[in-house]
Amino acid sequence: MKLSTEEMNTCIEKIKEHFQEVHDEEIGELKAMLLCDFLVNECGAFFYNEGIEDARTYFMSKLDDVYALQK
């Protein structure tokens, strides 16, 4: 999975904000970038698969609605 530059920058800022707010710790750009890379590479597939499953469930419910109209 690859993030665009804008997505990566947003992710880095969110990580830095999280560490400041939750852990009262200021982390640098590099540490936040490495953590973002780790999360994307190691955990990204879980979130992607969950999104696919959510979309499948949504479309299946809409398909059920179409079949219900045919009765």
N, C-alpha and C positions, 0 to 999 in steps of 0.2 A: 504494500500500500504506500502511496506517495502523496504527500501534501503539497499544495501549491505554496509559493513563498508567502502569500498573504495568510493562508491557513496556518502555516508553521509559525509565523509571527504572532498570530492571535493565540495559538496554543501556548507559545512561550510566555506571553503576557499573562494568560490565565494561570499558568503554573506559578509564575512569580507572585501573582496576587494571592493565590491560594496559600503558598508558603508564608507570606507576610500576614495574612488574616488568621489562618488556622494555627500555624506553628510559631508565629511571631518571629520569623526568621527571614532575613533577606537573602535571596540566592541570586547569583549572577546569571547572565545571559547563557553562558556555556553550560552550566549545570542544568538550567531549565531546558535548553535545546537537547541535551543528552537524555534527559528524562522524557521529553516529548518523543524523541526518536525511539526510545525503548518502548513507550506505551503504544505507539503506532505499530511498530514491528512485532511486538510480542502479544499485544492485546487487541489490535485493530480488527483482526479476523473475527473475534468474538462479537464485537459491536456490529460489524458488517453482516455477519450471519443472523444476528438478532433482527437487524433492519430488514433483511430479506424475508425472514419468517413473519415479521409484522406485516410486510407488504403482501405476502402470500395469503395470510389470514384475512386481511382486508379485502383483497380481490375475490377470495373464495366466498366471503359473506355477500359481496355484491353479485356474484354469480348465482348464489342461492336466491337472492332477491329477484333476479331475472327469471329463474326457473319458477319461482312462486307466482310471477305474473302470468305465466303460460297456463296455469291450472284453471 
